[in-house]
Amino acid sequence: MKFSLGKWLKRLFFLFLFLFISSNFVLYNHAYYFTHFVDKDLPKVTSQTIGSKSMLDKIKLGIFGVEIPKPRNSITPDSTYKAVTLGSKPQLHAWMIQTHLPPKGVMILFHGYSVSKSSLLGRAKVLRRLGYHTFLVDTRGHGDSEGFQTSIGYYEAEDVQTAYKYIQLYYEDLPISLLGTSMGAVSILKAVHDYGLSAEKIILECPFRSLSDAVYSRFENLKIPTFVLPELLLFWGGIQNNMDCKAHNSLTYAKKVSLPTLVIYGKKDEKVRRQEVDDIFNALASTEKRLAILENSGHDHLMADDVKAWTKEVWAFLEH
């Protein structure tokens, strides 16, 4: 059989074209479900649950992406609270839970990615004991707030501003502080950067350094190869959500944050690396900043993993 270079080059071209189109199809799906929750009752997908699935199910997940159910509030406050609706397009939902002590201020709390404001109830209870009214907010697409879409902190910065303005309007005589965990922390950094919010103090729990870092960590945790694929996901995610994914960077935001800031990190965190938090802390423009490392805490249950250590650090910061 006579070798034909032209025929082989043509085959290679079509193979390359097939791989290019199919990989982009797959990454488009993954980008979509990373930022768009579904209205379904599904179990949480982790590397362990993926490992237990059949090969066919793994292939389906690999091609079509991982559907994440919209996070809901499974519990409500165990003390008197007021349900609040604020903002528009999207409309946000929040809980105002007041302290029984003479109030020192209002603490607005923002949750992380794919959870809801009910995950903040433990923190809020401690803060009320310290003399703060607590305002727990469901950011867009989460909990009881409108929509199913999230931008991992990019547009959520607008939600931070909306909540800040609400408290400023109805509690004008009290200083306002902000607390955010993971995505919520990055949302606060971006809000202070973009809108110049003049909060009294801010508390940032395990913020990721950039959206790129968060995506790469997600791939690593799910044991998915990180060669090229995360970059394609960021590309399609940017198009789907009309955002500059590569510019979503906490270091950029931190350079304009001069407010007194406490950064808290759990030493057992598997989603955000210590170096990311150190870089953010060093980039903060604040002259009053403190870094607290909780030895027994991870990412998802930072406060619950070590309530005493968390309370000690927060108390020392707020009372300083």
Phi, psi and omega in degrees: 000130182282130179286132180241107180299319181298321181293318180292321177297322179295319178295317178297322179297314181291327176295315178298317180297319179297315180295321180295313182292315183294320180294322178290326176298314180297313183289330175298316179297315181296320179297321182296311184283346173288330184242002179229112177282164179243153180269066182223156176265094184237150175288154179292134181266124176231174178299329179290315181292325177296319181297335182272353182279161177289163180299322179297317179294323178296319179296317179299316178297320180295325183274312190262351178094169184259114177286132179243121180293146177301126180294131182245165176270105184277341178228163178237167180302145180268012175226174183300133180214164177241126175279130186235136172249132183214160178073179177204146178049063006267160175273132184255157179236141182213164173243130171257119178237116186270149174283153177270356178269164172302120189291134175271341181167186177244129175255121176264128186246137181233129184280179178266189182290134174062027168231191183220182184296337178296339178289350182260001186298322179296316177297317183298322180297317178296317181296325177293325176292338177271359176098026181242134164294145181239135181237106185261124189244132166275117177285168184311136177081353184245153173054233183266001179282161186291146171092177179230006187253140176229151177244018176056040174105347185289299177275345177296340174301328176293326178293323177299315179297319179299314180294320179299315180295324179297311180294322178299325181284317188263347178227053189295340182269356182248140175293150183248131173239162185231138174229133178219146178244130179056249177303321179297323178294317179293323177300320178294314179304315181292323180294317178296320178295313187281322190244358177062038181300134184256058178292155179290312179213156175228144178240122183244118179258125174038056177289141175277150186291321179202165177296326176301314179299318181296319180292315179299320179296321179297316179298316181295318181293328179269005178059042177254136180306141183257013178278112176072320188304314179300326180293322177292321178297318178297321179298308181290326177298323178296318179292315183295328186249007178052055182215157177267092185299322183290337180271354181281089193224120182295332179296320177297316181292319186298331183294344179250010182260107182251008180283154173303127190225133171251125175252126181243134181225139176267127184297337181264015180296125180256359183252328178239126181283151180302322182298326178298315182292320178299318181296318179296314180301315181291333181279341181302135179281350183297140173267352177241084181225151184218136177248123180244127178252118178268113188297327188257008187254149173254207185269306189287335182231047186308310182283315184295332180293332180205078185299318183297313182294319179297313181298319180300315182292317181293317179301312181299322181289313183290330182273350183294000000 
